[in-house]
Amino acid sequence: MAKRRNAEGNVADQAAEGSAKSSKERKFPYEVLKANCMKLFRVTSSTFIGATIGMESGSYTIGEMQSIVKAWLKKEVKK
C-alpha cells in the first residue's frame, strides 16, 4: 500500500531533498519547519521552540533555521 502524506510532509521532503539543488533556497513558514523539526534538524519540538523564541511569525530557509538551532545548542547554560 502506498503511504499518504499531508501537505506539510511533502513540503519538508521536497525541501530536504531539493534545497541543495536550487541556487536560491525556498523559505518556509515557521509552523511547517516546527512540524518537521525532527526530520529536518534532528531536534525535538521543545528544543526547536526554545531555539526560536520570538521568531514564530516569519518564514525561513532550512539553512537559516539550521544555523539558528545549531548556535542555540552551542550556547552555554546559565547557572
N, C-alpha and C positions, 0 to 999 in steps of 0.2 A: 504494500500500500504506500502511496505517496504521502509525504508529510505536507500539511498545510501550514503556512506561516502567516502571521499577521503582517500588516504594512510596516510596522516598526522593525520587525525581524529582517524583512527584505532590505530595508534601508541600511541596517547595520551590516548585513552580509555584503551588500554592494560596496559600502564604504570601506570595510575592512579589506576587501579584495581589490578594489579599484583605486584606492587613494594614492598608491604609488605610481599608477599608470597615468594619471592625469597631471597635466602641468599646473593646473590651478585646483587646489583642494576644495571640495564642496563643504559648505557649512551646514550643520545640523542643529535643530532646536535642542536646547538643554535637556528637555524631557526625553527625547529619543536617546541621547547619549547616556542619560541616567538609567533608562530602562535596559540598556545593553552594556552597562559598565563592566560587568564581569567578563563578558566576551571580548570587549574592545580593549579594556585597560587592566584586566586581571585584578580588580579590586571589588570589594563588596559595595553595596549601595550606601551603607553608612559611611564608609571611607570616602566614597565619591562625593557624598553630600558635604562631609566635613571639609574636604579639599576645595569645594566650590561654593562655599558660603558667599552669598551676595551676587552670584552670577546667574541666578535662576531665570532671568528674563532675556538672555541673549542666545545667539546662535554661534557655534564654534566649529572649527575643523577638528578632525580627530587628532592631528598633530599638535594643535594648540592645547587641547584638553589633556593630551598625554603629558606634555611638558608641565602643565599646571599640577596634575596629580603627582608626577614624579617629584617635583620640587616640594610639594606639601609632605610627601612621605619622607623626605630627607631632613625636614625641619627637626630641630632638637626639641624635646619635650620640656616644657617649663615646669619647674618644681615649685 
